[in-house]
């Protein structure tokens, strides 16, 4: 039950994040971009910058802030998948960054250049 609820919460958070990003004039390029090495929730373009975004959603702070779940291990996984995306799309000379969007009870905090 818990894992299924987490998936529903995660999907809901990603939908909220996409709506938020579109309002901020981001162009959504990919959602749930998956390779054998891992997944990136959202890949978007902010002006001339490619942004790899991890979305963390919580209904309670019982387990800490959502951003705290983006551990160094998770950050390295995201960087690895982002590197694959960069190679595949030949983005070698582009501006890049990794953000975290944290959602707590529908309240969005966008942490740019999170890692």
N, CA, C and O atoms as a GROMACS GRO file, in nm:
protein
  460
    1UNK      N    1   0.083  -0.120   0.000
    1UNK     CA    2   0.000   0.000   0.000
    1UNK      C    3   0.087   0.126   0.000
    1UNK      O    4   0.060   0.219  -0.077
    2UNK      N    5   0.190   0.131   0.085
    2UNK     CA    6   0.275   0.249   0.098
    2UNK      C    7   0.344   0.286  -0.032
    2UNK      O    8   0.349   0.404  -0.068
    3UNK      N    9   0.398   0.186  -0.101
    3UNK     CA   10   0.470   0.212  -0.227
    3UNK      C   11   0.374   0.267  -0.334
    3UNK      O   12   0.410   0.357  -0.410
    4UNK      N   13   0.254   0.211  -0.338
    4UNK     CA   14   0.154   0.258  -0.436
    4UNK      C   15   0.112   0.402  -0.404
    4UNK      O   16   0.096   0.483  -0.496
    5UNK      N   17   0.094   0.434  -0.276
    5UNK     CA   18   0.059   0.570  -0.235
    5UNK      C   19   0.171   0.667  -0.271
    5UNK      O   20   0.145   0.779  -0.315
    6UNK      N   21   0.296   0.624  -0.251
    6UNK     CA   22   0.410   0.708  -0.288
    6UNK      C   23   0.411   0.738  -0.437
    6UNK      O   24   0.441   0.850  -0.478
    7UNK      N   25   0.378   0.638  -0.518
    7UNK     CA   26   0.373   0.657  -0.665
    7UNK      C   27   0.265   0.757  -0.703
    7UNK      O   28   0.287   0.844  -0.787
    8UNK      N   29   0.148   0.745  -0.642
    8UNK     CA   30   0.038   0.838  -0.668
    8UNK      C   31   0.079   0.980  -0.627
    8UNK      O   32   0.058   1.075  -0.702
    9UNK      N   33   0.138   0.993  -0.508
    9UNK     CA   34   0.185   1.123  -0.460
    9UNK      C   35   0.291   1.179  -0.553
    9UNK      O   36   0.289   1.298  -0.586
   10UNK      N   37   0.384   1.094  -0.595
   10UNK     CA   38   0.490   1.136  -0.687
   10UNK      C   39   0.436   1.184  -0.820
   10UNK      O   40   0.477   1.288  -0.871
   11UNK      N   41   0.342   1.109  -0.877
   11UNK     CA   42   0.282   1.148  -1.005
   11UNK      C   43   0.206   1.281  -0.991
   11UNK      O   44   0.215   1.367  -1.079
   12UNK      N   45   0.134   1.296  -0.882
   12UNK     CA   46   0.061   1.420  -0.856
   12UNK      C   47   0.159   1.537  -0.847
   12UNK      O   48   0.136   1.643  -0.905
   13UNK      N   49   0.268   1.517  -0.775
   13UNK     CA   50   0.370   1.621  -0.760
   13UNK      C   51   0.433   1.658  -0.893
   13UNK      O   52   0.457   1.776  -0.920
   14UNK      N   53   0.459   1.560  -0.976
   14UNK     CA   54   0.519   1.588  -1.107
   14UNK      C   55   0.423   1.668  -1.195
   14UNK      O   56   0.466   1.756  -1.270
   15UNK      N   57   0.294   1.638  -1.186
   15UNK     CA   58   0.194   1.716  -1.262
   15UNK      C   59   0.191   1.862  -1.213
   15UNK      O   60   0.187   1.955  -1.294
   16UNK      N   61   0.193   1.880  -1.082
   16UNK     CA   62   0.197   2.016  -1.026
   16UNK      C   63   0.324   2.089  -1.072
   16UNK      O   64   0.319   2.206  -1.108
   17UNK      N   65   0.436   2.018  -1.069
   17UNK     CA   66   0.564   2.077  -1.109
   17UNK      C   67   0.561   2.120  -1.256
   17UNK      O   68   0.609   2.228  -1.290
   18UNK      N   69   0.504   2.036  -1.343
   18UNK     CA   70   0.495   2.071  -1.486
   18UNK      C   71   0.411   2.196  -1.506
   18UNK      O   72   0.448   2.285  -1.584
   19UNK      N   73   0.297   2.204  -1.437
   19UNK     CA   74   0.212   2.323  -1.448
   19UNK      C   75   0.287   2.447  -1.401
   19UNK      O   76   0.282   2.552  -1.464
   20UNK      N   77   0.356   2.433  -1.289
   20UNK     CA   78   0.435   2.544  -1.235
   20UNK      C   79   0.541   2.590  -1.336
   20UNK      O   80   0.556   2.709  -1.363
   21UNK      N   81   0.615   2.493  -1.391
   21UNK     CA   82   0.722   2.526  -1.486
   21UNK      C   83   0.667   2.596  -1.611
   21UNK      O   84   0.726   2.692  -1.660
   22UNK      N   85   0.554   2.548  -1.661
   22UNK     CA   86   0.493   2.611  -1.779
   22UNK      C   87   0.454   2.755  -1.749
   22UNK      O   88   0.471   2.843  -1.834
   23UNK      N   89   0.403   2.780  -1.629
   23UNK     CA   90   0.369   2.917  -1.589
   23UNK      C   91   0.494   3.005  -1.582
   23UNK      O   92   0.487   3.126  -1.603
   24UNK      N   93   0.608   2.942  -1.551
   24UNK     CA   94   0.735   3.014  -1.543
   24UNK      C   95   0.802   3.025  -1.680
   24UNK      O   96   0.917   3.070  -1.690
   25UNK      N   97   0.732   2.984  -1.785
   25UNK     CA   98   0.778   2.992  -1.925
   25UNK      C   99   0.888   2.891  -1.959
   25UNK      O  100   0.966   2.912  -2.052
   26UNK      N  101   0.894   2.782  -1.885
   26UNK     CA  102   0.986   2.673  -1.921
   26UNK      C  103   0.921   2.592  -2.033
   26UNK      O  104   0.799   2.586  -2.043
   27UNK      N  105   1.003   2.532  -2.117
   27UNK     CA  106   0.956   2.438  -2.218
   27UNK      C  107   0.987   2.298  -2.166
   27UNK      O  108   1.104   2.266  -2.141
   28UNK      N  109   0.886   2.216  -2.151
   28UNK     CA  110   0.906   2.078  -2.105
   28UNK      C  111   0.952   1.995  -2.225
   28UNK      O  112   0.881   1.986  -2.325
   29UNK      N  113   1.069   1.934  -2.214
   29UNK     CA  114   1.124   1.853  -2.323
   29UNK      C  115   1.096   1.704  -2.302
   29UNK      O  116   1.064   1.632  -2.396
   30UNK      N  117   1.108   1.660  -2.177
   30UNK     CA  118   1.089   1.517  -2.145
   30UNK      C  119   1.032   1.506  -2.005
   30UNK      O  120   1.060   1.590  -1.918
   31UNK      N  121   0.952   1.403  -1.982
   31UNK     CA  122   0.911   1.369  -1.846
   31UNK      C  123   0.943   1.222  -1.825
   31UNK      O  124   0.930   1.140  -1.916
   32UNK      N  125   0.984   1.190  -1.706
   32UNK     CA  126   1.022   1.054  -1.670
   32UNK      C  127   1.120   0.995  -1.772
   32UNK      O  128   1.100   0.884  -1.822
   33UNK      N  129   1.225   1.070  -1.801
   33UNK     CA  130   1.328   1.026  -1.895
   33UNK      C  131   1.407   0.913  -1.827
   33UNK      O  132   1.472   0.935  -1.725
   34UNK      N  133   1.400   0.794  -1.886
   34UNK     CA  134   1.456   0.675  -1.823
   34UNK      C  135   1.561   0.609  -1.911
   34UNK      O  136   1.541   0.591  -2.031
   35UNK      N  137   1.672   0.573  -1.849
   35UNK     CA  138   1.772   0.487  -1.913
   35UNK      C  139   1.796   0.370  -1.819
   35UNK      O  140   1.737   0.364  -1.711
   36UNK      N  141   1.881   0.279  -1.859
   36UNK     CA  142   1.910   0.166  -1.771
   36UNK      C  143   1.984   0.212  -1.644
   36UNK      O  144   1.995   0.137  -1.547
   37UNK      N  145   2.034   0.335  -1.646
   37UNK     CA  146   2.109   0.389  -1.533
   37UNK      C  147   2.022   0.463  -1.432
   37UNK      O  148   2.065   0.489  -1.320
   38UNK      N  149   1.899   0.498  -1.471
   38UNK     CA  150   1.812   0.572  -1.379
   38UNK      C  151   1.711   0.657  -1.452
   38UNK      O  152   1.685   0.638  -1.571
   39UNK      N  153   1.654   0.753  -1.379
   39UNK     CA  154   1.546   0.836  -1.433
   39UNK      C  155   1.563   0.981  -1.389
   39UNK      O  156   1.612   1.010  -1.280
   40UNK      N  157   1.520   1.071  -1.477
   40UNK     CA  158   1.508   1.213  -1.444
   40UNK      C  159   1.362   1.248  -1.459
   40UNK      O  160   1.300   1.219  -1.562
   41UNK      N  161   1.306   1.311  -1.356
   41UNK     CA  162   1.162   1.340  -1.357
   41UNK      C  163   1.122   1.432  -1.471
   41UNK      O  164   1.029   1.402  -1.547
   42UNK      N  165   1.193   1.545  -1.484
   42UNK     CA  166   1.159   1.642  -1.589
   42UNK      C  167   1.287   1.699  -1.649
   42UNK      O  168   1.380   1.734  -1.577
   43UNK      N  169   1.290   1.707  -1.780
   43UNK     CA  170   1.396   1.779  -1.850
   43UNK      C  171   1.325   1.894  -1.921
   43UNK      O  172   1.230   1.874  -1.996
   44UNK      N  173   1.375   2.014  -1.895
   44UNK     CA  174   1.308   2.132  -1.949
   44UNK      C  175   1.411   2.231  -2.000
   44UNK      O  176   1.531   2.216  -1.978
   45UNK      N  177   1.361   2.332  -2.068
   45UNK     CA  178   1.448   2.439  -2.116
   45UNK      C  179   1.399   2.569  -2.054
   45UNK      O  180   1.281   2.604  -2.064
   46UNK      N  181   1.489   2.639  -1.990
   46UNK     CA  182   1.462   2.770  -1.928
   46UNK      C  183   1.544   2.870  -2.006
   46UNK      O  184   1.664   2.887  -1.982
   47UNK      N  185   1.478   2.937  -2.100
   47UNK     CA  186   1.548   3.031  -2.186
   47UNK      C  187   1.651   2.953  -2.267
   47UNK      O  188   1.613   2.870  -2.350
   48UNK      N  189   1.780   2.976  -2.246
   48UNK     CA  190   1.884   2.907  -2.323
   48UNK      C  191   1.953   2.797  -2.240
   48UNK      O  192   2.060   2.750  -2.276
   49UNK      N  193   1.890   2.758  -2.130
   49UNK     CA  194   1.952   2.662  -2.039
   49UNK      C  195   1.871   2.533  -2.031
   49UNK      O  196   1.749   2.536  -2.017
   50UNK      N  197   1.940   2.419  -2.040
   50UNK     CA  198   1.875   2.289  -2.021
   50UNK      C  199   1.875   2.258  -1.872
   50UNK      O  200   1.977   2.272  -1.805
   51UNK      N  201   1.759   2.215  -1.822
   51UNK     CA  202   1.743   2.195  -1.678
   51UNK      C  203   1.695   2.052  -1.652
   51UNK      O  204   1.595   2.007  -1.707
   52UNK      N  205   1.770   1.983  -1.567
   52UNK     CA  206   1.736   1.848  -1.524
   52UNK      C  207   1.674   1.861  -1.386
   52UNK      O  208   1.739   1.908  -1.292
   53UNK      N  209   1.548   1.819  -1.372
   53UNK     CA  210   1.472   1.850  -1.252
   53UNK      C  211   1.427   1.723  -1.180
   53UNK      O  212   1.366   1.634  -1.239
   54UNK      N  213   1.458   1.718  -1.051
   54UNK     CA  214   1.409   1.613  -0.963
   54UNK      C  215   1.293   1.672  -0.883
   54UNK      O  216   1.306   1.777  -0.821
   55UNK      N  217   1.179   1.602  -0.884
   55UNK     CA  218   1.061   1.648  -0.811
   55UNK      C  219   1.042   1.558  -0.690
   55UNK      O  220   1.038   1.436  -0.701
   56UNK      N  221   1.030   1.621  -0.573
   56UNK     CA  222   1.006   1.546  -0.449
   56UNK      C  223   0.881   1.602  -0.384
   56UNK      O  224   0.871   1.722  -0.358
   57UNK      N  225   0.786   1.514  -0.356
   57UNK     CA  226   0.657   1.553  -0.301
   57UNK      C  227   0.632   1.479  -0.170
   57UNK      O  228   0.656   1.359  -0.159
   58UNK      N  229   0.584   1.554  -0.072
   58UNK     CA  230   0.547   1.493   0.056
   58UNK      C  231   0.417   1.554   0.104
   58UNK      O  232   0.388   1.671   0.078
   59UNK      N  233   0.339   1.474   0.174
   59UNK     CA  234   0.217   1.523   0.236
   59UNK      C  235   0.239   1.561   0.382
   59UNK      O  236   0.155   1.625   0.445
   60UNK      N  237   0.353   1.519   0.434
   60UNK     CA  238   0.386   1.542   0.574
   60UNK      C  239   0.537   1.560   0.588
   60UNK      O  240   0.613   1.516   0.501
   61UNK      N  241   0.579   1.625   0.694
   61UNK     CA  242   0.723   1.642   0.719
   61UNK      C  243   0.776   1.535   0.814
   61UNK      O  244   0.887   1.547   0.868
   62UNK      N  245   0.697   1.431   0.836
   62UNK     CA  246   0.734   1.323   0.926
   62UNK      C  247   0.872   1.264   0.891
   62UNK      O  248   0.948   1.226   0.980
   63UNK      N  249   0.902   1.258   0.763
   63UNK     CA  250   1.030   1.201   0.718
   63UNK      C  251   1.127   1.309   0.672
   63UNK      O  252   1.224   1.280   0.602
   64UNK      N  253   1.103   1.434   0.711
   64UNK     CA  254   1.193   1.543   0.674
   64UNK      C  255   1.145   1.616   0.550
   64UNK      O  256   1.043   1.581   0.490
   65UNK      N  257   1.221   1.716   0.512
   65UNK     CA  258   1.190   1.793   0.392
   65UNK      C  259   1.211   1.707   0.268
   65UNK      O  260   1.303   1.626   0.264
   66UNK      N  261   1.127   1.725   0.168
   66UNK     CA  262   1.144   1.647   0.044
   66UNK      C  263   1.284   1.661  -0.015
   66UNK      O  264   1.340   1.564  -0.064
   67UNK      N  265   1.340   1.782  -0.011
   67UNK     CA  266   1.473   1.804  -0.071
   67UNK      C  267   1.581   1.718  -0.006
   67UNK      O  268   1.682   1.686  -0.069
   68UNK      N  269   1.559   1.679   0.120
   68UNK     CA  270   1.658   1.596   0.190
   68UNK      C  271   1.667   1.456   0.132
   68UNK      O  272   1.764   1.384   0.155
   69UNK      N  273   1.565   1.416   0.055
   69UNK     CA  274   1.566   1.284  -0.010
   69UNK      C  275   1.654   1.284  -0.135
   69UNK      O  276   1.682   1.178  -0.191
   70UNK      N  277   1.699   1.401  -0.178
   70UNK     CA  278   1.789   1.408  -0.294
   70UNK      C  279   1.932   1.402  -0.239
   70UNK      O  280   2.004   1.501  -0.232
   71UNK      N  281   1.968   1.281  -0.201
   71UNK     CA  282   2.096   1.252  -0.137
   71UNK      C  283   2.211   1.261  -0.239
   71UNK      O  284   2.187   1.264  -0.359
   72UNK      N  285   2.334   1.265  -0.191
   72UNK     CA  286   2.447   1.261  -0.286
   72UNK      C  287   2.440   1.141  -0.382
   72UNK      O  288   2.475   1.154  -0.499
   73UNK      N  289   2.394   1.026  -0.334
   73UNK     CA  290   2.379   0.910  -0.421
   73UNK      C  291   2.278   0.941  -0.533
   73UNK      O  292   2.304   0.913  -0.650
   74UNK      N  293   2.163   0.998  -0.496
   74UNK     CA  294   2.059   1.032  -0.594
   74UNK      C  295   2.110   1.139  -0.691
   74UNK      O  296   2.083   1.133  -0.811
   75UNK      N  297   2.185   1.236  -0.640
   75UNK     CA  298   2.242   1.341  -0.724
   75UNK      C  299   2.335   1.281  -0.829
   75UNK      O  300   2.330   1.320  -0.946
   76UNK      N  301   2.418   1.187  -0.788
   76UNK     CA  302   2.510   1.123  -0.884
   76UNK      C  303   2.434   1.044  -0.989
   76UNK      O  304   2.472   1.044  -1.106
   77UNK      N  305   2.327   0.977  -0.949
   77UNK     CA  306   2.243   0.904  -1.045
   77UNK      C  307   2.184   1.000  -1.148
   77UNK      O  308   2.184   0.971  -1.268
   78UNK      N  309   2.133   1.114  -1.101
   78UNK     CA  310   2.075   1.213  -1.192
   78UNK      C  311   2.182   1.266  -1.286
   78UNK      O  312   2.158   1.280  -1.406
   79UNK      N  313   2.300   1.296  -1.234
   79UNK     CA  314   2.410   1.344  -1.318
   79UNK      C  315   2.446   1.242  -1.425
   79UNK      O  316   2.473   1.278  -1.540
   80UNK      N  317   2.447   1.115  -1.388
   80UNK     CA  318   2.481   1.009  -1.482
   80UNK      C  319   2.378   1.001  -1.595
   80UNK      O  320   2.415   0.991  -1.712
   81UNK      N  321   2.250   1.006  -1.560
   81UNK     CA  322   2.144   1.002  -1.662
   81UNK      C  323   2.149   1.130  -1.747
   81UNK      O  324   2.130   1.124  -1.868
   82UNK      N  325   2.174   1.243  -1.682
   82UNK     CA  326   2.184   1.370  -1.756
   82UNK      C  327   2.299   1.364  -1.856
   82UNK      O  328   2.287   1.414  -1.968
   83UNK      N  329   2.410   1.304  -1.817
   83UNK     CA  330   2.525   1.289  -1.907
   83UNK      C  331   2.486   1.207  -2.030
   83UNK      O  332   2.526   1.240  -2.142
   84UNK      N  333   2.409   1.101  -2.010
   84UNK     CA  334   2.360   1.020  -2.122
   84UNK      C  335   2.273   1.106  -2.216
   84UNK      O  336   2.287   1.099  -2.338
   85UNK      N  337   2.185   1.185  -2.157
   85UNK     CA  338   2.096   1.272  -2.236
   85UNK      C  339   2.179   1.373  -2.315
   85UNK      O  340   2.153   1.397  -2.433
   86UNK      N  341   2.277   1.432  -2.250
   86UNK     CA  342   2.365   1.531  -2.314
   86UNK      C  343   2.437   1.469  -2.434
   86UNK      O  344   2.443   1.529  -2.542
   87UNK      N  345   2.491   1.349  -2.415
   87UNK     CA  346   2.561   1.279  -2.525
   87UNK      C  347   2.464   1.248  -2.639
   87UNK      O  348   2.494   1.273  -2.756
   88UNK      N  349   2.348   1.193  -2.604
   88UNK     CA  350   2.250   1.152  -2.705
   88UNK      C  351   2.203   1.270  -2.790
   88UNK      O  352   2.181   1.257  -2.910
   89UNK      N  353   2.187   1.388  -2.726
   89UNK     CA  354   2.135   1.506  -2.795
   89UNK      C  355   2.244   1.607  -2.833
   89UNK      O  356   2.215   1.718  -2.878
   90UNK      N  357   2.371   1.565  -2.813
   90UNK     CA  358   2.488   1.648  -2.851
   90UNK      C  359   2.477   1.791  -2.796
   90UNK      O  360   2.486   1.890  -2.870
   91UNK      N  361   2.456   1.799  -2.664
   91UNK     CA  362   2.440   1.929  -2.598
   91UNK      C  363   2.569   1.974  -2.531
   91UNK      O  364   2.566   2.037  -2.425
   92UNK      N  365   2.681   1.943  -2.591
   92UNK     CA  366   2.812   1.964  -2.528
   92UNK      C  367   2.844   2.109  -2.497
   92UNK      O  368   2.915   2.136  -2.400
   93UNK      N  369   2.794   2.203  -2.575
   93UNK     CA  370   2.827   2.344  -2.552
   93UNK      C  371   2.709   2.423  -2.496
   93UNK      O  372   2.708   2.546  -2.503
   94UNK      N  373   2.612   2.354  -2.440
   94UNK     CA  374   2.492   2.420  -2.388
   94UNK      C  375   2.508   2.449  -2.238
   94UNK      O  376   2.587   2.386  -2.168
   95UNK      N  377   2.430   2.546  -2.192
   95UNK     CA  378   2.423   2.574  -2.049
   95UNK      C  379   2.333   2.468  -1.986
   95UNK      O  380   2.227   2.435  -2.040
   96UNK      N  381   2.375   2.415  -1.872
   96UNK     CA  382   2.303   2.307  -1.806
   96UNK      C  383   2.295   2.335  -1.656
   96UNK      O  384   2.382   2.400  -1.599
   97UNK      N  385   2.188   2.284  -1.594
   97UNK     CA  386   2.181   2.290  -1.447
   97UNK      C  387   2.087   2.182  -1.396
   97UNK      O  388   2.006   2.127  -1.470
   98UNK      N  389   2.100   2.152  -1.268
   98UNK     CA  390   2.014   2.055  -1.201
   98UNK      C  391   1.936   2.127  -1.091
   98UNK      O  392   1.994   2.192  -1.004
   99UNK      N  393   1.804   2.115  -1.096
   99UNK     CA  394   1.715   2.177  -0.998
   99UNK      C  395   1.640   2.071  -0.920
   99UNK      O  396   1.631   1.955  -0.962
  100UNK      N  397   1.588   2.112  -0.806
  100UNK     CA  398   1.495   2.029  -0.730
  100UNK      C  399   1.368   2.111  -0.711
  100UNK      O  400   1.373   2.228  -0.674
  101UNK      N  401   1.255   2.047  -0.737
  101UNK     CA  402   1.127   2.108  -0.704
  101UNK      C  403   1.070   2.027  -0.588
  101UNK      O  404   1.047   1.907  -0.597
  102UNK      N  405   1.049   2.100  -0.479
  102UNK     CA  406   0.999   2.039  -0.357
  102UNK      C  407   0.853   2.080  -0.339
  102UNK      O  408   0.819   2.198  -0.348
  103UNK      N  409   0.768   1.981  -0.314
  103UNK     CA  410   0.626   2.010  -0.295
  103UNK      C  411   0.581   1.951  -0.162
  103UNK      O  412   0.592   1.831  -0.137
  104UNK      N  413   0.530   2.041  -0.077
  104UNK     CA  414   0.475   1.999   0.052
  104UNK      C  415   0.334   2.055   0.059
  104UNK      O  416   0.313   2.176   0.061
  105UNK      N  417   0.235   1.964   0.062
  105UNK     CA  418   0.095   2.004   0.069
  105UNK      C  419   0.062   2.112  -0.034
  105UNK      O  420   0.005   2.216   0.000
  106UNK      N  421   0.097   2.088  -0.159
  106UNK     CA  422   0.070   2.178  -0.274
  106UNK      C  423   0.153   2.306  -0.274
  106UNK      O  424   0.134   2.390  -0.362
  107UNK      N  425   0.242   2.324  -0.179
  107UNK     CA  426   0.329   2.441  -0.173
  107UNK      C  427   0.459   2.407  -0.246
  107UNK      O  428   0.528   2.313  -0.208
  108UNK      N  429   0.492   2.485  -0.350
  108UNK     CA  430   0.608   2.455  -0.435
  108UNK      C  431   0.726   2.542  -0.398
  108UNK      O  432   0.715   2.664  -0.388
  109UNK      N  433   0.840   2.477  -0.379
  109UNK     CA  434   0.968   2.547  -0.363
  109UNK      C  435   1.058   2.499  -0.475
  109UNK      O  436   1.086   2.380  -0.487
  110UNK      N  437   1.105   2.593  -0.558
  110UNK     CA  438   1.192   2.560  -0.670
  110UNK      C  439   1.335   2.598  -0.632
  110UNK      O  440   1.366   2.715  -0.611
  111UNK      N  441   1.419   2.498  -0.622
  111UNK     CA  442   1.559   2.520  -0.584
  111UNK      C  443   1.643   2.507  -0.710
  111UNK      O  444   1.670   2.397  -0.759
  112UNK      N  445   1.685   2.622  -0.762
  112UNK     CA  446   1.766   2.623  -0.884
  112UNK      C  447   1.911   2.593  -0.850
  112UNK      O  448   1.959   2.628  -0.742
  113UNK      N  449   1.980   2.528  -0.943
  113UNK     CA  450   2.121   2.490  -0.921
  113UNK      C  451   2.137   2.418  -0.788
  113UNK      O  452   2.227   2.447  -0.710
  114UNK      N  453   2.048   2.323  -0.762
  114UNK     CA  454   2.045   2.254  -0.632
  114UNK      C  455   2.173   2.173  -0.606
  114UNK      O  456   2.216   2.156  -0.492
  115UNK      N  457   2.232   2.122  -0.715
  115UNK     CA  458   2.356   2.044  -0.700
  115UNK      C  459   2.433   2.045  -0.829
  115UNK      O  460   2.540   1.985  -0.837
   0.00000   0.00000   0.00000
